Amino acid sequence: MELGFVVAGLAVGCVVGLTGVGGGSLMTPILLWFGITPATAVGTDLLYAALTKAGGVVVHHRQRHVDWRLVGWLAAGSVPASLLTLALLSRLGPSQALDGVFRFMLGVALLLTATAILGKPWLLRHVPSRWRDAPFAAMRPALWATGAVLGVLVTLSSIGAGALGTLALFLILPALPTTRLVGSEIAHAVPLTLVAGIGHAGLGHIDWSLLVNLLAGSLPGIWLGSHLSHRLHDGWLRPALAVMLAFIGARLVV
């Protein structure tokens, strides 16, 4: 067992438990720092995300925090988009030839995630008032389109299902309780990351021993962070993370 990867999983799991910031936005850059190729980092992190979030879906479902209509419309856009993206990747050649694409998309996703974290309060204050009273049926096209965008972005970067997906839902359905928005986005992230992860496995982009090491650290890390979250104020932690993600994203894009 590689101790460094276990410690990385522990650290990322703890931060996710403390702040709720998506693990992919932290884990994938760490894997690149360890020297993992971009294709393998993205593919392995997708299955890692699917497995770690599956337990959260069970908890949110039991607490009735999942709107399955919402999950269905998001998945109707994201899963086909992910499959189409995987089909395109399979035609473009070996993972080595795609590393530049993955690296660039990682940078874009990190910049968007940092913007979502920092800009969320401002965006929520400027949600059009007519959206607050709009019926669910009127927002179905927006949900489908959001899912499609997330499907492409997550498949190419493993990032976006958390911070970006949740922010999009806040803007589309501002009247829905926060707990149901968060629970629904976690529920949607599982099939998306699972489909994308299995697709990457078929392309040879998964390091199975790495996946086991990350899970060995992250599962207790999430438990620890969740139990410490009430003792720490994330008013400074989340902006600090956003600045760090923006810096890493800019480096990858440039």
Secondary structure as UniProt FT lines:
FT   HELIX           3..19
FT   HELIX           23..33
FT   TURN            34..35
FT   HELIX           38..62
FT   TURN            63..64
FT   HELIX           68..92
FT   HELIX           95..125
FT   HELIX           129..132
FT   HELIX           136..139
FT   HELIX           140..157
FT   TURN            161..162
FT   HELIX           163..172
FT   TURN            174..175
FT   HELIX           178..202
FT   TURN            203..204
FT   HELIX           208..228
FT   TURN            229..231
FT   TURN            234..236
FT   HELIX           237..253
//
